[in-house]
Amino acid sequence: MIKKQNNIKNWEQFIIEKNDVESSEIVDNITSKLDEMGIKYELSGNKFKPFKVIHKPINKSDEFYKQFDDIIYTNNLESVVKVS
């Protein structure tokens, strides 16, 4: 019985660590795309809400905004976007 409990705790720890790695990879992917586009952003340090703010530039092309919107809406980041 104790062995099963240890296995469950190990599995839970594995899931937590796996999710942390996947979350980190997702944030790295998003920040990479934002950097390529020259978009300024601030990270919060909170793994559940990693972005404090993403600054949406003005006076850009339609293609730029399409690409920006794809990143924002695909990753549910609408709440942290500020027009600057």
C-alpha positions in Angstrom: 0.0 0.0 0.0 2.8 2.5 0.8 4.4 1.7 -2.5 1.3 2.7 -4.4 1.1 6.0 -2.5 4.7 6.7 -3.4 4.0 5.9 -7.0 1.0 8.2 -7.0 3.1 11.0 -5.5 5.9 10.4 -8.0 3.3 10.5 -10.8 1.8 13.7 -9.5 5.2 15.3 -9.3 6.0 14.1 -12.8 2.7 15.7 -14.1 3.5 19.0 -12.3 7.0 19.1 -13.7 5.9 18.1 -17.2 3.2 20.9 -17.2 5.8 23.4 -16.0 8.2 22.4 -18.8 5.3 22.6 -21.4 4.2 26.0 -20.0 7.7 27.3 -20.2 8.1 26.1 -23.8 4.8 27.8 -24.7 5.9 31.1 -23.1 9.3 30.8 -24.9 7.5 30.2 -28.2 5.2 33.2 -27.7 8.0 35.5 -26.6 10.1 34.4 -29.6 7.3 35.3 -32.0 6.8 38.7 -30.2 10.5 39.4 -30.3 10.6 38.6 -34.1 7.9 41.2 -34.6 9.5 43.8 -32.4 6.6 43.8 -29.9 7.3 45.0 -26.4 6.0 43.0 -23.5 6.5 42.5 -19.8 6.5 39.1 -18.1 4.9 38.8 -14.7 6.9 35.9 -13.2 3.6 34.1 -12.5 3.5 30.7 -14.2 -0.3 30.8 -14.4 -0.4 34.2 -16.0 3.1 34.7 -17.4 2.5 38.0 -19.2 1.9 41.3 -17.3 1.3 43.3 -20.5 1.8 43.0 -24.2 2.0 46.4 -26.0 0.2 46.5 -29.3 1.9 49.0 -31.6 0.0 51.5 -33.7 0.4 52.4 -37.4 1.3 48.9 -38.6 0.2 47.0 -41.7 -2.9 44.8 -41.9 -0.6 41.8 -42.2 1.3 42.8 -39.1 -2.0 43.0 -37.1 -3.2 39.7 -38.5 -0.1 38.0 -37.3 -0.3 39.8 -33.9 -3.9 38.9 -33.5 -3.2 35.2 -34.3 -0.6 35.1 -31.5 -2.9 36.9 -29.0 -6.1 35.0 -29.7 -4.5 31.6 -30.1 -3.0 31.9 -26.7 -5.9 33.7 -25.0 -3.8 36.8 -24.1 -6.5 39.4 -24.9 -6.7 40.6 -21.3 -3.0 41.7 -21.2 -2.9 43.7 -24.5 -2.5 47.4 -24.2 -2.4 49.8 -27.2 0.8 51.8 -27.2 
